């Protein structure tokens, strides 16, 4: 089976999930191609048996770069199976609505959704999760991925639960697409900047330039947080949302962790339900494999 996974990853969480999923497909004798949507697609979708779309959730929506990508795809000759993988920092049901628009776009192109999965991964803005929470999130996701891959390959349809008025709510929250462009012009660098230009090179929309020795932020920001999160000197202020800035990679390998949780009660019940639900699925499939 030939599998194409088209993905966008702002700061690496979604790519981490995609890489793990790709490994599972390969273990199941699939031919896998990964495509970063920041680049032009040079593959013929008709050549693939299975198509995946993966992205981080932005304000309960798919990021603009993913929306533009799926809009650019041609209508296929034959119907193809689609799976969607998405990541976010919290397990709220509202995240289920994020795929509505791209699902409708792809359906018109003969690419039909059959499987949809949401994995919690640590925030790259709002606040910093503790290392122990990042470890727990990733351990949970990595244990789920082989199970979810099996569901996809055995053509077991899995959809996320319907959210009442979801299409309307997604439209309301989509204001971030406009707001991000406006707020992006307010990004600035501070005195910590060493002019390494990493942010310029890495920006997925080429929104950052250096003119006359000064950093200039344009109006094409999608608030992926790659520039501020990955800045080696924590030198970028993110406009109105600077109080929500998170800088630096997480330690996914340390169950004890070096950073402490500052918001222990944030979405406490939602996280508990998420981890309990995931643990149940993992346990059930572990028992099935024994039987």
Secondary structure, 3 states (H helix, E strand, C coil): CEEEEEECCCCCHHHHHHHHHHHHHHHCCCEEEEEECCCCCCCCHHHCCEEEEEEEEECCEECHHHHHHHHHCCCCCCCEEEEEEEEECCCCHHHHHHHHHHHHHHHCCCEEEEEEEEEECCCCECCCCCHHHHHHHHHHHHHHHHHHHHHHHCCCCECCCCCCCHHHHHHHHCHHHHHHHHHHCCEEECCCCCCCCHHHHHCCCCCEEEECCEEEECCCCCCCCHHHHHCCCCCEEEHHHHHHECCCCCCCCCCCCCCCCCCCCCCHHHHHHHHHHHHHHHHHHHHHHHC
